[in-house]
Amino acid sequence: MSGQPDEIQDTVAKYTYGTWRFQRGWKKPPHIVDAEGVYFTDMTGKKTLDFSSQLMCSNLGHKNQALIEAIVEQARKMPYIAPAYSIDIRARASSEIVKVLPQGLEKIFYSTSGTEANEAALKIARMYLKPKGAYKVISRYASYHGSTAASISCTGDPRRWFAEPTSKLDGAIFAPDCYCYRCPFKQEYPSCGLTCAEYVDYMIKNEANVAAMIVEPVVGTNGVIVPVKEYLPRIRQITEENGVLLIVDEVMSGWGRTGTWFAVDNWGVKPDILTTAKGSTGAYTPLGITATTRKIADYFEENYFAHGHTYEAHPLALSPVPAAINEYKRMNLMENSKVMGAHMGKRLNELKEKHISIGDVRGIGLFWAVEIVKNRKTKKPFNTRVDKATGLPLMVDKVGAEMSKRGVYIQTWLSHFVIAPPLIINRDQIDFGVNALDEALKVSDAEVEPQ
C-alpha cells in the first residue's frame, strides 16, 4: 500500500464497516491526519472546529500532553495484566474516580466502552434482585444505551429496531420522556403535575417484577433533553419507594459536560448504579466504568459475581484517568463549561429569533441541541425516525454539510444537532461555530412550510 490519501480512504471503506449507516454512503470516509486542541485536520490541510467533541467524548480536546505521557509511561511499564491482579494504576485510578463520583458510589467494574458499562449495570441489577424475582428494566423512548444485547434492548431510538427480535432482552419496557417541547401527554409544565414521572410509578406498580430504571440524566444523542428540576428527584423517590434500582447513564453527560462532574449533581440525585465512559479518559483510551453502592457490592460477598472479560481494568485503558481528573481540575473546566455554556446558550437563542426553521434550543453547560422543524407552529419535523431507518436524506445532514464547508464539524441526528465542543473551548471559537450554523441554517429555512 502506497499510503496515498485516496488509497487509504478506499482501503478503509473496502475492509471495514461504517457504523450505523448504509454502506453505500461510506465510499470515501474523510481522511484525518492530525488533531490538536479543538481542531482536527484532513489530508488537504483543512482545519475543522470540532463542535461536537467527535462523538461527544473528546472533553479535554485533542493532543493533551499530560494524558499522552500517562499512556506512554504505562505502556512502557506494563501494557497488560489479567484483571485478577492488583496493579498501581488500577488502585490510583479507582481512588481518584470515587472521589468525584456522587456520594455513595464506592465499587467499580471496568470495561472498554459505555455500551459495556451499561451491559454490566443491567446484569448487576438483575443479579442483585434475582432473589426477589425482579428482572424488568424501564428505559425511555428518547434514549441510547449501547449496541450489545441488553443495552440495545433498553435503547429507545431506531437503532433498537434493527436488533429485534434476536437481541431482545426480555423485560425491557419504555416510559415516556421528560421532553417538554414534545410532551407525549400534550401538557405544559408546570401545570402538568409531572405526569411523565408519575407514569413511571404507575408502570412499576402495574408491571411488577421491575428490577431497575435506566435513564440518561440529560438525554444525549436523542436531543440533549434537559429535564425540569423536579423530574430526577421525583424519579429517585419513586424508584426508592418501589424497591427499584436507579441506573444513571452518564456516558455522555458526565465529566464536566453539564458544568458539574456528573449531570445528576445538578439535581442532587444519588443513584444506585452510575455508568460512564467517554470523558473519563477524554477518549484517549477506551474505558467503561460501572459504579455501584456499597450495599450492592456487599451482596456479592456471598453471591457469585457472574460477569467479566479479558480487558477488564486494562492498564492502558486506565492509564490516563488520574491525569484526566487532574486536567479537569487544573484548567477549571467545570467553571469553563458553565461560563462558555452560558455564552453558547445566548448565541444559539439569538439564532432561534432569526431562523424560522429552529423549533427549540435547549441545553446545560457545554451540552446543547438545536432542533429544526418544517413548521414552527405545528412543530412538524423535517424528518422522522422511519426516514432515518430507511436511509432517506435528512435535513440536518444537509445543514451539517454546509457547516463542514465552513470549517465546523457538528453531530446530526434525526431533526437536531448535538453541540458539545471540548470543554477547553473559548468564546471566539464558540462564535465561529455558531456563525457557521447561522449561515448553514439558510438551507433549512428555505424549505419550511408557509406559516
N, C-alpha and C positions, 0 to 999 in steps of 0.2 A: 504494500500500500504506500502510495507516494506521500500521503499526508496533506494533499491539496484540499482546500475547503470544500469544493464540490464533491470530491470523493469521500470525505469524512461525512458529509450530510447524507450522501447516498448509502454509505455503509451502515450508518446508524439506522436509517429508515428500513433498509433491507433486512437487517438481522435482529432488530429489537422492536418491541411493541410500543406504540404511543398510547399512553393510558387514558381511559375514559374518553374515547373518541373513535370515530370511524377511521380506519387506517388510510382510506383514500385521500384524506386531507392532511396527511403527515409525510409527504414525499420529500420535502426539503425543510426539515426542522432547523430553526435558526442555529447557526454555529457560533457559540460564545467562546471567546478566547481569554477573557480576563474579567475580574470583578473586584471593585475596591470601594469601600465606604458605602454610599447609597447608589452607586452606579455599576452597570456591567457593560462590557464592550464586545461587539461582534467582530466577525472576521474582516469586515471592511474598515474597522477602526471607529465605528459609530458608537458613541456612549449613550446609554439609556438610563434614565432615572428609574430606579426600582421602587415604584409607588405601592407595591403590594408585598414587599419583602419576599419575592418569589412566590412560594406557597404559604404566605403569612407565617414565615418561620425564621427569616434572617433578621431577627430583632436587633442584633448588635452590629448589623452591617457586614460588609464583606472585607475579608483580609485583616481582621483584628489580630494583632501580633501576639497578644497575651494568650489567646486561645490556641493559635497555631503553635506557639512554643510549648504549651502544655501537652498538646497532642504528640509533638515530636519527641519530647522528653519521655513520655510514656512508651512510645514506640521503641525507643532505644532501651528502655528499662525492662519492659515486659509487655509485649503486644497482645498476648493471650494467656489466660489460665482458666481452667474449668471453674464453673460457678460454685463448686463445693469448697473452694479455698478462700481464705480471707487475705486480702492484699491492702496495701496502704491507700490506693486511690478509691477503693470501694468504701473504706472507712471515712476518708476525708469528704468524698462527695456526699455520702449519706448524711453525715453530720451537718454539712452546710445546707443541704436541701431541707432537712427537718426544721432548721432554724427559720426558714422563710415560708414554710407551709402554714396553712391555717392551723391554729392551735388544736391539738388532739390527734393529729395525723402523725403516727410515730413509727410505722413499719412499712418498708418499701419492697416491692418486687420490680426488678428491672427487665426491660425488653428492648426492642430496637425501633419502635415506631409508636405513634399514637393509636393506630389500629390495634396493635398487640397489647398496648396498655389497657385499652377498653375490653379487649377479649379476656384479659386476665381479671379485670374488675368484675365482669359479668360472671365469670367462672367462680371467683371467690365468693361473690354474693350468693350464688346458688349452693355452693358447698356449705357455706355458713348457715344458711336457713333450710338446708335439706332435712334436718330432723323435724322441722315443722311442716314439711311438705310444700313449702313455698318455692315456686320456680318461675313465675311470670315476671316479665320486665316491662315497665311502662316507659315508653320513649315519646317523642313528639314528631309531628309531621315535618316541620321545618328543622331538620336535623341531619347531621352526618357524623357517624361514629366510627367509620372504618370499612375495610373491604373484606375482612375474614368472616367466617360463618356467623358467629354471634354478633359481631359489630355491624355487619351489613344488614342483618335481620332487624337491628334496632335503629337503622338509618331510615329517616322518613322521606328523603328525596329520591328522585327517579333512579339513582344508581342501584337501589334495592330491587327494583323491578326485574333487572336482568339476572339477579341471583336466585330468584324464586322459580320453582319451589325447592330446588336441590340443596340450597344452602340455608333454607329457612329454619330459624331457631324456634322450636315450639315454645309458645308463651309470650312472644313479642307482641305487644299491643301499643296503640298510639293514642296520645292525648292531644287536645287542642293546644295551639301555641299562644303565647302572650305576645300577640302581633297586632298591636292597636291599629296600625294603618289598614290592615285587612282582618279585622276581628272576625273569627269564624262564627261568632254569635250575633254579629251585626249590632253590637252595643258600643257604647262610648265610655271611656274612663273619665272620671272615677265612679260615675253612676252605675256602672256595670256590676259593682259589688264583687269584682274579681272572679267572674264566672269561670274563666279559663283555669284558675287554680282550684276553685271549689268543685269543678267537674272531676278533677283528679281524685278527690275524696270519694265522690260518687263511684268512680271506676273501681277504686280499691275495694270498697265495701261490696260491690256487686260482682266483681270478678272472683274475689277470694284467691288465696294462694299466690299473692303478689310478693315477690322477693325484694324487688328494687325498682326505683325510678332513676333513669339516667337522663341528665339534662346538660346542655351547654349553657352555663350561666348567662353568657351573651352568645347568641347563635352566631356561628362563624360563616362558612361558605354560603349558607342559605339566607343570608341577608343582614348580618350584623344587627340582629333584633335585640335591642336593649329592653329588658323587662321593666315594668313600672316598679316603684320602690317597694311595694308591699308583696310583690309576687313571690320571690325566692324565700323570704322569711315565712310566708304562708305555706309554701310547698314543704319547707323543712318541718313546720309544725304538723302538717297533715301526715307526712311520712312517719314522723316520730309517734304520733297518736295511733297509727295503724300498724306499728311494728315493721315498717318497710324501710329498707336501706336507701339512702340518698347517695347516688353516684354523680359527681360533677365532672364533666369532660372539659378540662382546661387545656386541651391540646393546643388550641389556637388562642384562647383568651388569656392564658397565663403569661407570666414572666414580663410584667410591666406593660403589656399591651393596652390595658384599660386604665393605667395610671397607678395601679397597685400590683403587688406581687402576683396576686391571683384575683380574678374577677369577683369571686364570692366575697372577697374582703370589702368590696364596695357596699355590701349589704350586711356584713357581719354574720354571714351564714357559715356554719361549721358542718361539713358533710361527713358521712361515714367512710366514703372512699373518694379519692381525687385522682384523676388521671391527667397526665400532661406529657409533653414531648418537645417538639419544635424549639421554642425559645430556651429550653433548659441548657442547650449547648449552642444556641444561636444557629443551629442547623449545621454546625461544623462537623459533627459526628451524629449518626443515627442513634437516638436514645429514647426509650419509652419509660415512663415512671407510673407505677400504680401504688398509691399510698393509702394505708388503712389506719383505722383507730387501733389502739392497744386492745380494746375489747374484742375486735375481730381477730387480731393476731393471737390473742390468748386462746381462742377456740381451737387453733391448730396446734397447740401444745400437745393435746391428747387426740387430735383428729388429723388424719392424713392430708397433707397439702399436696393435692394432685395436679401440679402444674409445674412447668419449667421448660427450658430449651438450652441448646448448646451455647448460644450467645448471651444468655442472661448475665447481667453485670459484666459485660465485656470491658476489659480495661481501657481499650482505646475509646470506646463509646463514652465511658465515664470521665475520661481524662480532662476534657475542657470544663467540666461542671464547676469546680471551685473557682477557676479563673473567670468563668462567665458570671457567676454570682458577684465576684469582686468587681467586675467591669460594670455591672448594673449599678452597684453602689458608688464606685469611683466617679462615674460620669453622671451620677444623679439622674438616671434615666426614668425613674418613676415620676419625678417632677417634670422632666422634659416632656414626657408623654402627656401630662396634664396641660402644660403651658402650650406646647405645639398643637395638642389636640384641640384646645380652645380656639386657636387660630385657624386650624383646619375646619372646624365646625362653622366658624364665622364665614370663611371663604365659600364653603360649599352651600351654605344657606343663601348667600348672595347669588350663587348660580341658580338656585331654585326660583328666585324672584325674576330671573332673566330668561330662563328656558322653560317653555311650556311643556316640554316632554319630561320634565322632572316631576315625579309624583311625590316622592318622600326623600328626605335626608335625615339620617339618624346615626348616632354613634356615641362613643365614650372613649376618652383618652385618644390614642392614635389608632382607633378601630372604627371605621366609618363605612357606610353604604349609601350609594345614590341609586334609588330605584326609578327607572324610567317607565312611562306609561304612554299608551296611544291616545288615551282620553283622560285628562286630569279630573274631570267631573265624575266620571263613572269608575275611574281607577282601572280601566281596561288595560291589561299589559300588552306589550308588543308581541310577546311570545309566551308559550305555556310549557309545562313540563313535558307534554306529549311532543311538542315541537323539538325540544332538546333530545328526547329519546329517539325520535325518528330521523334526526340529522338535518332538520330544516335550518336554513340560515337564521341566525339570531341578530336582532338589532344591536344588542350590547356588543357583539363581536365586531359589527361594522364600526361602532363608535370606538371600540378598543383599537381597531386597526388604524383609525385616524390618529389616535393618541400616539401609537407606535411611530407613525411617520414624523411626529413632533418630538420624538425622543423620550417618550414616557411609557413604561410598561404598567398595565393595570389588569387585575384579575377580574374576569367577567363570569357571570353565572345567571342563566335564565333571563331575568329582567333587571339585574342590578350589577353594580360594580363594587368590589370589595377593596376599600382603600385602607391599607395597613402598612405604611412605609417603615423602614428600620427606625428604631427609637432614637437613633442619633441624628435624625433629620433636623434641618434648621428652617427658619421662616422663609428664606429666599427659595429654598428647594421646594417647599410646600407650594409657594406661589407659582413656581414654574410648572409643577404638576397640575395644579388647579387651572392655570391658564390654558394648558393643553386640553384639559377636559372641557373647558369653556368653548374652545374652538371646535372640538370634535362633536359636541352635542348639537351642532347645527345639522348634523346628519339625521339625528332622531327628531329634531324639531320640524324638519321638512316633511316628516311622514306621519304627524299626528292627525287625528280626525278633526273635522271642524267642530269647534267648541260652542 
